[in-house]
Amino acid sequence: MNALNNKTDFSTLLTPADSKLLLQRLTMLTDSREKKTNGLSALDTEQLEIFKNEWQMLSVFKTDDNAQELTDNQERAATDWLIKLFNNLFAYQQVILERGAGEPEYFPAQNNKPARIEFAHGFFASALHEMSHWCVAGKARRGLSDFGYWYAPDGRTAAQQQAFERVEIKPQALECLFTLACGRQFQVSQDNLFADFDTSNSTFEDDVYHQVVKYIAAPSTLPRDAKTLLHAFLSICIDAPE
């Protein structure tokens, strides 16, 4: 495992060669009986090409005299693309991804309305994070607000932080895979900037790293919907310009 300034380096986990190999292995999984039951085949060839062309256009960075505004517009366009992709892939599950005005929140389906995954402030990274939690959640948790998890704000106790990190390992490992597949940089979120205890002994970054390694080594162990998303991201983004 490489590290920079004592920070775990996730960027080496999914090289272009690794991405192609992982895509091949996921494609083999889609050719099994599982393909008939989970939406891995939700995008036909024409749709796949549309999403791929859109992503390639978004991935070509342009500059002008107002670079920050342009960057913001590109980020919003990328997030629009992500919303459309998710909602297309999982329409059959009656769930939608949408921007939230504030903090992220999950609302289960009710009164013939689909479940809603609201991510924070329109951020692409937040969308990937909330999608990851949805992928990890089983049928029972998807029927509960915020998947039935508690949330303590920044400034947690040591015990609360340990509980938070245990729950976050697999979702953040999925988020890492989705992020890298999209050609973006990933960093873990321990979400406790104002802790009043020693956090130097936390193994959270390493735990997330090793979980990513496990998923890459055995993609069959990925949650069902995570396979769908990762297969789509790799199929669409793998040849995008750097």
FILUMTOR-866253 format. One record per residue (C-alpha): x negated, y negated, z negated; residue in one letter; residue number from 1. Coordinates in steps of 0.001 Angstrom, whole numbers, plus 500000, padded with zeros to 6 digits. Example, Ala and Ser with C-alpha at 12.3 -4.5 7.8 and 13.67 -1.06 7.14 Angstrom:
<recs>
+--------+--------+--------+------+-----+
|     px |     py |     pz | code | pos |
+--------+--------+--------+------+-----+
| 487700 | 504500 | 492200 |    A |   1 |
| 486330 | 501060 | 492860 |    S |   2 |
+--------+--------+--------+------+-----+
</recs>
This chain:
<recs>
+--------+--------+--------+------+-----+
|     px |     py |     pz | code | pos |
+--------+--------+--------+------+-----+
| 500000 | 500000 | 500000 |    M |   1 |
| 498570 | 496618 | 500992 |    N |   2 |
| 498917 | 493615 | 498729 |    A |   3 |
| 498337 | 489934 | 499173 |    L |   4 |
| 497773 | 487792 | 496093 |    N |   5 |
| 499090 | 490702 | 494004 |    N |   6 |
| 502301 | 490702 | 496028 |    K |   7 |
| 503464 | 493857 | 497725 |    T |   8 |
| 503102 | 493570 | 501496 |    D |   9 |
| 506233 | 494989 | 503122 |    F |  10 |
| 505313 | 493842 | 506625 |    S |  11 |
| 503200 | 496938 | 507360 |    T |  12 |
| 506007 | 499379 | 506631 |    L |  13 |
| 507646 | 499194 | 510051 |    L |  14 |
| 505145 | 498589 | 512847 |    T |  15 |
| 506400 | 498577 | 516461 |    P |  16 |
| 505286 | 502207 | 516802 |    A |  17 |
| 506997 | 503130 | 513543 |    D |  18 |
| 510160 | 501380 | 514697 |    S |  19 |
| 510290 | 503378 | 517920 |    K |  20 |
| 509728 | 506640 | 516075 |    L |  21 |
| 512393 | 505807 | 513508 |    L |  22 |
| 514815 | 504894 | 516282 |    L |  23 |
| 514164 | 508251 | 517937 |    Q |  24 |
| 514852 | 510083 | 514687 |    R |  25 |
| 518039 | 508126 | 514053 |    L |  26 |
| 519155 | 508787 | 517610 |    T |  27 |
| 518706 | 512492 | 516992 |    M |  28 |
| 520969 | 512131 | 513970 |    L |  29 |
| 523587 | 510395 | 516115 |    T |  30 |
| 523576 | 513403 | 518425 |    D |  31 |
| 524710 | 515652 | 515586 |    S |  32 |
| 528249 | 516210 | 514358 |    R |  33 |
| 527798 | 513117 | 512164 |    E |  34 |
| 528151 | 510930 | 515267 |    K |  35 |
| 531804 | 511842 | 515572 |    K |  36 |
| 532702 | 510650 | 512111 |    T |  37 |
| 530814 | 507517 | 511166 |    N |  38 |
| 530645 | 504869 | 513862 |    G |  39 |
| 527067 | 505383 | 514966 |    L |  40 |
| 528513 | 505445 | 518472 |    S |  41 |
| 530664 | 502345 | 517901 |    A |  42 |
| 528769 | 500301 | 520518 |    L |  43 |
| 529057 | 501439 | 524096 |    D |  44 |
| 526263 | 500752 | 526580 |    T |  45 |
| 527781 | 497494 | 527808 |    E |  46 |
| 528280 | 496118 | 524289 |    Q |  47 |
| 524771 | 497158 | 523305 |    L |  48 |
| 523305 | 495241 | 526244 |    E |  49 |
| 525343 | 492143 | 525375 |    I |  50 |
| 524100 | 492150 | 521786 |    F |  51 |
| 520541 | 492819 | 522946 |    K |  52 |
| 520572 | 489941 | 525434 |    N |  53 |
| 522014 | 487583 | 522834 |    E |  54 |
| 519365 | 488579 | 520292 |    W |  55 |
| 516555 | 488122 | 522782 |    Q |  56 |
| 517773 | 484600 | 523505 |    M |  57 |
| 517930 | 483850 | 519785 |    L |  58 |
| 514431 | 485240 | 519257 |    S |  59 |
| 512771 | 482843 | 521678 |    V |  60 |
| 511722 | 479962 | 519458 |    F |  61 |
| 511998 | 476504 | 520982 |    K |  62 |
| 510663 | 473225 | 519651 |    T |  63 |
| 511574 | 469594 | 520237 |    D |  64 |
| 511459 | 466266 | 518424 |    D |  65 |
| 513997 | 467460 | 515871 |    N |  66 |
| 512518 | 470849 | 514995 |    A |  67 |
| 514302 | 471268 | 511644 |    Q |  68 |
| 517737 | 470674 | 513137 |    E |  69 |
| 516937 | 473096 | 515939 |    L |  70 |
| 515741 | 475718 | 513458 |    T |  71 |
| 518938 | 475306 | 511426 |    D |  72 |
| 521045 | 475688 | 514559 |    N |  73 |
| 519139 | 478813 | 515583 |    Q |  74 |
| 519581 | 480293 | 512121 |    E |  75 |
| 523305 | 479649 | 512243 |    R |  76 |
| 523518 | 481196 | 515700 |    A |  77 |
| 521597 | 484258 | 514465 |    A |  78 |
| 523976 | 484586 | 511537 |    T |  79 |
| 526990 | 484280 | 513870 |    D |  80 |
| 525455 | 487103 | 515916 |    W |  81 |
| 524982 | 489228 | 512781 |    L |  82 |
| 528592 | 488707 | 511701 |    I |  83 |
| 529855 | 489706 | 515133 |    K |  84 |
| 527655 | 492799 | 515219 |    L |  85 |
| 528727 | 494015 | 511774 |    F |  86 |
| 532414 | 493374 | 512396 |    N |  87 |
| 532197 | 495173 | 515727 |    N |  88 |
| 530430 | 498192 | 514264 |    L |  89 |
| 532729 | 498631 | 511294 |    F |  90 |
| 536122 | 497454 | 512546 |    A |  91 |
| 537392 | 501010 | 512128 |    Y |  92 |
| 536658 | 500804 | 508387 |    Q |  93 |
| 538817 | 497732 | 507850 |    Q |  94 |
| 536046 | 495522 | 506504 |    V |  95 |
| 534767 | 492146 | 507672 |    I |  96 |
| 531626 | 490153 | 507002 |    L |  97 |
| 532051 | 486408 | 506611 |    E |  98 |
| 530350 | 483297 | 505319 |    R |  99 |
| 531132 | 482296 | 501761 |    G | 100 |
| 531230 | 478742 | 500468 |    A | 101 |
| 529327 | 479635 | 497313 |    G | 102 |
| 527855 | 482723 | 495713 |    E | 103 |
| 528268 | 486124 | 497384 |    P | 104 |
| 531306 | 488219 | 496519 |    E | 105 |
| 533009 | 491408 | 497680 |    Y | 106 |
| 536791 | 491651 | 497884 |    F | 107 |
| 538335 | 495101 | 498361 |    P | 108 |
| 541070 | 495711 | 500904 |    A | 109 |
| 544592 | 495000 | 499677 |    Q | 110 |
| 548046 | 494139 | 501001 |    N | 111 |
| 547126 | 495450 | 504460 |    N | 112 |
| 544228 | 492993 | 504645 |    K | 113 |
| 540676 | 494240 | 505284 |    P | 114 |
| 537958 | 494211 | 502671 |    A | 115 |
| 535726 | 491125 | 502807 |    R | 116 |
| 532004 | 490833 | 502273 |    I | 117 |
| 531243 | 487166 | 501621 |    E | 118 |
| 527576 | 486229 | 501685 |    F | 119 |
| 525997 | 483135 | 500160 |    A | 120 |
| 525892 | 479763 | 501891 |    H | 121 |
| 525721 | 481171 | 505413 |    G | 122 |
| 522198 | 482586 | 504964 |    F | 123 |
| 521099 | 485414 | 507292 |    F | 124 |
| 519084 | 487047 | 504477 |    A | 125 |
| 522049 | 486910 | 502110 |    S | 126 |
| 524220 | 488601 | 504730 |    A | 127 |
| 521716 | 491458 | 505043 |    L | 128 |
| 521558 | 491775 | 501260 |    H | 129 |
| 525332 | 491993 | 500825 |    E | 130 |
| 525647 | 494410 | 503738 |    M | 131 |
| 523074 | 496592 | 501981 |    S | 132 |
| 525132 | 496692 | 498797 |    H | 133 |
| 528180 | 497689 | 500850 |    W | 134 |
| 526194 | 500498 | 502477 |    C | 135 |
| 525144 | 501870 | 499094 |    V | 136 |
| 528616 | 501626 | 497546 |    A | 137 |
| 530732 | 504760 | 497741 |    G | 138 |
| 534464 | 504922 | 498357 |    K | 139 |
| 535354 | 504309 | 494708 |    A | 140 |
| 533169 | 501214 | 494335 |    R | 141 |
| 534435 | 499788 | 497624 |    R | 142 |
| 537839 | 499683 | 495998 |    G | 143 |
| 536587 | 497381 | 493208 |    L | 144 |
| 535839 | 493667 | 493210 |    S | 145 |
| 532084 | 493150 | 493575 |    D | 146 |
| 531836 | 496960 | 493733 |    F | 147 |
| 532505 | 497076 | 489985 |    G | 148 |
| 529076 | 495724 | 489041 |    Y | 149 |
| 528456 | 493150 | 486352 |    W | 150 |
| 526373 | 490124 | 487155 |    Y | 151 |
| 524426 | 488079 | 484623 |    A | 152 |
| 523089 | 484737 | 485857 |    P | 153 |
| 519463 | 483655 | 485896 |    D | 154 |
| 517977 | 483737 | 482411 |    G | 155 |
| 518772 | 487372 | 481633 |    R | 156 |
| 517419 | 489239 | 478651 |    T | 157 |
| 514716 | 491849 | 479198 |    A | 158 |
| 517302 | 494658 | 478896 |    A | 159 |
| 519647 | 492970 | 481368 |    Q | 160 |
| 516801 | 492474 | 483825 |    Q | 161 |
| 515795 | 496125 | 483630 |    Q | 162 |
| 519391 | 497170 | 484312 |    A | 163 |
| 519586 | 494727 | 487226 |    F | 164 |
| 516399 | 496059 | 488794 |    E | 165 |
| 517498 | 499697 | 488514 |    R | 166 |
| 520697 | 498917 | 490425 |    V | 167 |
| 518881 | 496815 | 493039 |    E | 168 |
| 516169 | 499251 | 494195 |    I | 169 |
| 518142 | 501060 | 496898 |    K | 170 |
| 520074 | 498028 | 498199 |    P | 171 |
| 516883 | 496002 | 498504 |    Q | 172 |
| 515117 | 498928 | 500171 |    A | 173 |
| 517892 | 498950 | 502787 |    L | 174 |
| 517710 | 495178 | 503070 |    E | 175 |
| 513976 | 495513 | 503693 |    C | 176 |
| 514546 | 497997 | 506523 |    L | 177 |
| 517253 | 495841 | 508106 |    F | 178 |
| 515088 | 492724 | 507800 |    T | 179 |
| 511995 | 494332 | 509323 |    L | 180 |
| 514081 | 495895 | 512101 |    A | 181 |
| 515229 | 492372 | 512977 |    C | 182 |
| 511605 | 491221 | 513154 |    G | 183 |
| 511840 | 489090 | 510025 |    R | 184 |
| 509799 | 488923 | 506839 |    Q | 185 |
| 511149 | 490530 | 503686 |    F | 186 |
| 510514 | 489760 | 500061 |    Q | 187 |
| 512223 | 491232 | 497032 |    V | 188 |
| 514554 | 489187 | 494887 |    S | 189 |
| 514305 | 489709 | 491149 |    Q | 190 |
| 516662 | 486797 | 490656 |    D | 191 |
| 515402 | 485770 | 487231 |    N | 192 |
| 513263 | 482685 | 487681 |    L | 193 |
| 513821 | 481378 | 484158 |    F | 194 |
| 513096 | 484541 | 482196 |    A | 195 |
| 511820 | 483868 | 478671 |    D | 196 |
| 509983 | 487203 | 478424 |    F | 197 |
| 506894 | 488734 | 480029 |    D | 198 |
| 507798 | 490013 | 483505 |    T | 199 |
| 504272 | 491040 | 484515 |    S | 200 |
| 504901 | 494719 | 483753 |    N | 201 |
| 507837 | 495004 | 486148 |    S | 202 |
| 507360 | 497700 | 488788 |    T | 203 |
| 510343 | 496490 | 490829 |    F | 204 |
| 508435 | 495506 | 493983 |    E | 205 |
| 506591 | 498822 | 494012 |    D | 206 |
| 509819 | 500708 | 493358 |    D | 207 |
| 511507 | 499043 | 496336 |    V | 208 |
| 508426 | 499660 | 498497 |    Y | 209 |
| 508339 | 503365 | 497686 |    H | 210 |
| 512072 | 503712 | 498303 |    Q | 211 |
| 511599 | 502197 | 501766 |    V | 212 |
| 508793 | 504685 | 502423 |    V | 213 |
| 511103 | 507533 | 501398 |    K | 214 |
| 513864 | 506345 | 503718 |    Y | 215 |
| 511457 | 506056 | 506656 |    I | 216 |
| 510051 | 509523 | 505970 |    A | 217 |
| 513529 | 511057 | 505686 |    A | 218 |
| 516100 | 508887 | 507509 |    P | 219 |
| 518717 | 511586 | 506991 |    S | 220 |
| 518817 | 510458 | 503342 |    T | 221 |
| 519974 | 506973 | 504294 |    L | 222 |
| 523584 | 506192 | 503384 |    P | 223 |
| 525927 | 506859 | 506305 |    R | 224 |
| 526669 | 503232 | 507154 |    D | 225 |
| 523029 | 502252 | 506673 |    A | 226 |
| 522164 | 504702 | 509453 |    K | 227 |
| 524693 | 502936 | 511665 |    T | 228 |
| 523271 | 499495 | 510986 |    L | 229 |
| 519629 | 500460 | 511209 |    L | 230 |
| 520212 | 502366 | 514448 |    H | 231 |
| 521939 | 499289 | 515890 |    A | 232 |
| 519237 | 496857 | 514745 |    F | 233 |
| 516422 | 498981 | 516130 |    L | 234 |
| 518267 | 499641 | 519400 |    S | 235 |
| 518908 | 495926 | 519885 |    I | 236 |
| 515890 | 494192 | 518391 |    C | 237 |
| 512999 | 496562 | 518968 |    I | 238 |
| 511917 | 494943 | 522265 |    D | 239 |
| 512742 | 491349 | 521315 |    A | 240 |
| 509935 | 488853 | 521970 |    P | 241 |
| 507659 | 488071 | 519044 |    E | 242 |
+--------+--------+--------+------+-----+
</recs>
